[in-house]
Amino acid sequence: MDIKTELFTRANSQCELCSSDTNLVVHEPGPASGGTVATSILLCSTCLEQLTSCEAPNGNHWHCLKDSMWSEFPVVQVVAWRVLKSLVTHSWAQDLVEQMYLDDEVLKWAQAGLVGDNSSDESVVTKDCHGAVLQTGDAVIIIKDLDVKGAGFTAKRGTLVKNISVGDNPDLIEGRVNGTKIYLKTCFLKRA
Ligand SMILES: [Zn+2]
C-alpha cells in the first residue's frame, strides 16, 4: 500500500483537521521528512492553504481543531498544536492549546516546526546504510558480520532483526540477535 492509500484509510478519506472531503492532499508538516504515514497528514486544500500561507491564519476556519486536536495520531496533534499556537490573538485557541496534552517527543516535534530550523532536528533521525529512515518496530538486515562485544558471538551478515528500537543516538539501534538484546550500528544495517 502506498502512503496515499494508507493515509486515506487512516483518515476515512477526510481532512484530518476539518473533516472536509474535498481536494484532499498529502502533506508533511516537517521538520522530519521521513516520507512515511506517521509523518504525513491528509489535508483539504483549505487547511493546506491556511497552513502554508504567510498571511495571518483565519480563526473561524480553525474552530475545527477543537475536535481534531484530540486525534490519536501524533502528526495530527503536532499540526493542531502549531496552528493553535499561531492563533495568538484568539483566546479560545490559547485555551484549547492549554488543554492539549502532548507526549514529550510529540511536543518536541511540534516545537521544532515552530522554530523553522531543520538542521538540528535532522540529526536525530535514525537512518540505515542507504539513508532510509528507521523507526521503532522496523525490521533490519545485517549487511556485515559483526562481532558483538561482550556477548561473545558474531551477528552474521544476512541476519534479520525484527522489531528494533530506535533511541536518542541516531547511530545505534537496539535489537534482539541470538536471543540477546544488543546495540547495532545503523551503518551496518539495511531496512528489511
Ligand atoms: Zn481541512
Residues whose N, C-alpha, C, O or C-beta is under 5 A from the ligand:
A	BS01	ZN	C15 L17 C18 S19 S20 L43 C44 C47
